[in-house]
Amino acid sequence: MFTKVLIFGLFLSIPIWGLNGFRFWTAAHVFIFILLPYLFEGKKKRLVWCLIIPFVIHYSFLIALFPLLIYLIFGNKVKLYYIFFIITLFISAINLSQFNNLIETYAPQSFADRSASYRLETKVKTLRTEGQFGADQVWYVKYAGFGIRYSLAAFLLAFYWTFRKSIHSNKELLKLLSFTLLFYGFANILSSIPSGYRFLKVADVLTLSFLILHLQNNKINRDLYYLANITTPLFLLFIIVGLRASWYSLSVMTIIGNPITAIFTFGENISLNDIIKGL
């Protein structure tokens, strides 16, 4: 049952109706689609496509190449990545001045120019004051995002502590866990700058993929069983809010549409949210 909840959560982490930031979310899907076969099946040739993503789909994935490069150099240093992940959980914000200097000194000029608007101090101050959801966002949207994030963090912490000795016997899961901890740590750091929090979504998908693969092929132990019972309501809240958010982007034609009906309804589609509110 809990595995099914996680699968729903995986589906809703970067949903198809997330039309805002289309290029970024497309790049995220492609990045994950390339990365998982490499981590779990050792398909190294696919990594070439990771180098193409920043230049063809979305430039911000140059940042995602940094943790990937670290992983390729150091390999499965799961204990080191675990410590790094824990440290980043307590980092509330990065030093913007140092971050900007780093980008402007070492990043390609095109990347520095295109990312300049995201690194403005006024935007960063607003994000850190109001949060990524904004000051006026309803409570259940905020708690849905926080709930799944802290739940996944708790599972990563508990999983490593419980299976730190036996995880080395499963090379595929070891690789996936190692990179997930490393990437999630970088995502935690980037979450304090505008649009940087979007990398947390990528980290969520990696974490959920790891948990689903583990739970499908192994018996859940007592500690994880208790944690699953505690976090299930938070995952369900995330799923409900995610499905509710789809109403803003989906219309009746999304469900029953076809080339013929599209001729008569072109430009007149109404979101499911407006239809339901009008009932």
N, C-alpha and C positions, 0 to 999 in steps of 0.2 A: 504493500500500500504506500509506504513512504517513498519508495523508488518512483512510483507513478506521480507523486506530488513533485518530486525533483524533476521529472521529465517535463511536466507542465511548466515548472519554473524555468527550465532551460529554454523552452519554446518562447516564453514571454520575456526573457532577458533582453533580447534584441528582436522584437517582433517585426513582422513584415509590414505592419501599418505604421511603423516609426518613420514616417516620410520626411520629417524635419532632419536635416543633416544627412541627406540621402547618400552622398559620396562617402562620408565617414563610416556609416553603418554598413555600406556595401564593402568597403575596405576591411571592416572588422570581420564580416562573414568570410571573405576570401582569406584573410590572415589566419583565422581559426581553421578553415577548411584545409589550408596548406599545412598548418602546424601540427594538428592532431595526428595525421598519418605519419609524420616524421617522428613525433614523440612516442607514439604507440606501436608503430610498425617499422620504424627506422628508414623511411623513404627519404633519403638525403637530397635527391635530385629536385624534390619539390621546393626546397628552400630557396632556390633561384628565384622563384616567383615572389618571395617575400621582399626581395630587392627591387622588384618591379612595382609593387603596390604604391609606394610613396610618390612615384613619378607618373603613374598612370591613373590611379584612383584618388588617393588623398595623401597630401604631403606630410601630414602629422604623423604618419606611421614610420617616418624616419626615427621617431622617438622609440617606437616599439622594437626597432632593430637593435637598440642598445642592450636591453636585457637578453635578447636572443644571442647577441654576440658574446656577452658574458657567459651565458650558458654553454655556448659552443667551445669556449676557451677552458672553462673550469669544470664542465660536466656536472655530474649528479652530486654536488656538494649539498645534500639535502639539509644537513645540520646547520651549515652556514646560511643557507637561504631561509631556514626557519627562524634563526636569530634575527636576520635582516627584516623578515616579515613582522616579527613581534615589535621591533624597534619602530618601524614605520607606522604601526598602529597608534603610537603615542606622539607622532609628529603632527602637530596641528596645522602648520603652514611652513612652506619653504621660504627662504629669504629671497624676495623678489629681485632685489638689486643684484645679488650674486647670480641668480638664475638668468637674468637678462644679460649680464656681462658674459656668462658662459655661452649663451646662444649667439650673441653678437660676435664673439671672438672665434668660436670653433665651428658653428653651424654654417652650412652653405648660405650664401647671400640671399638667394631666392627664398630659402626657408625662413631666414631671419626677417625678411621684408613681409612675407605673407603671414607670419605669426605675430607681428608687432601689435596688431589690434587686440589680440588675446592677452598680451602681457602688460596692458596699460594698468597703472596703479589704481585708477578709479574703478575699473572693472573688478580687479582683484579685491579691493576693499569692499565693494558691494557683495561679492560672492562670500567673503569671509564673515560679513556682518549678517546677511540674510540667509546664507546657505544656498545650495544648488537648486533648491525648489522654490526659492523666493519667499519673501516675508508674508505674502497673501495666500500662499498655497494651503489647501485644506489639510487637516491633520492626518487623514488616513493615507493621503498620497505621501506625505513625509515619512510616516511610520512604516509604510510598505517598503519604501526604499531602504530606510535604516534597518528594518527588521531582517530583510533577506541578507543584507551586507554583514550585519553582526552575527547572524546565524551561520553564514558560510565561514566567517572568520573563526567562529567557535568550533566548527567542524574541522577546519584545518589544524587548529591548535590541538584539539583533542585527538585527532587521527594520528598526527605525528607522535604525540606523547604515548599513545597506546600501542602503536605499531612501529616504533622507531627501530626495533631490533629485527622484526620480521619483514619490513617493507623491502629490504635489500634482496630478498629472495625472488621478488617479482620485478624484473628489470623494466617492463613496460610501465607499470604503475609508478615505479620509482622515478622514471624520467618525467612522467606527466606531473607527479607531485612536486618534483624539484623545480621544474620550470614554472608551475603555477604559483608556488611560494615566492619565487623570484619576481615574476611579473606582477603579482598582486602587491608586492612591496613597492615597486615602481609606481603602480597605479595609485597607491595610497599617497605617495609623495605628490604626484601630479594633480590629485583631486583638489588641491587648494588654489589652483589657478583656473581661470575661465576655460570651459570646454575640456579641461584636463580630466574632470571627473568621468568623462565618457569612457576612458580606458578602464574604469572600474567595471563597466559592463562586460568588457572583454574578459577581465579577470573573473567575473562571475560565471561566464560561460565555461571557462577553463576549469574552475572549481567544481561546478555542477557536473561537467563531463567526467571528471575524476571520481566524484562521489558515486555517480550512477554506475560507472564501470566497476568500481570496487564492490558496491552493494549487490550488484547483479551476480557477481562471481564468488562472493564470500558471505559467510554468515555474519550477521551484525552482532557484535558483542554487547555486553551489558551496558557499558559506558555510553556507547554510541546509541544504543536503544533508548536510554533515558534522554539523551540529547535530542534524538529524533522526536520524541513525544513532546518535549518542551518547545521545540522550534516549529513543529507542524502548524500551529495557529499562525505564526508569522509568515510562513511560506504560503498558507492559504489566503492570508490578507493580501500578499503580493500578487497572487494569481487573480483574485477577485478584482483588485484595483487595475491590474493589467488588462483584463478582459473589458472592464468598464471603460478604460481609456480608448479601447478600439472603436467605441461607438462614435467618436469624433472624426475618425478617418474612414469608416466603412459606411456604405449606403446600401439601400435595398438592391441596387443594381450590382453591387459587389457579390451578392449572394445569388441572385437569379438572372443577372445580366448575360447577354449574348450579343453577337453582332447585329441581330435584327432589332432587339429592344434598344440598343445603343443609338440607332438612327433616330428614334423618336424621343429619346431622353437626353440627347447630347446637351451638356451645359445646364441641365436641370436636376442633377442628382442632389438629394438632401441627405445629410448624415443621419445615421440611426439615432444619434443623440437628440437631434431636433424632432424626429418623428415620435420617439418615445415621450419626450417632454410635452409634445402637442396632444398626446392622447388624453 
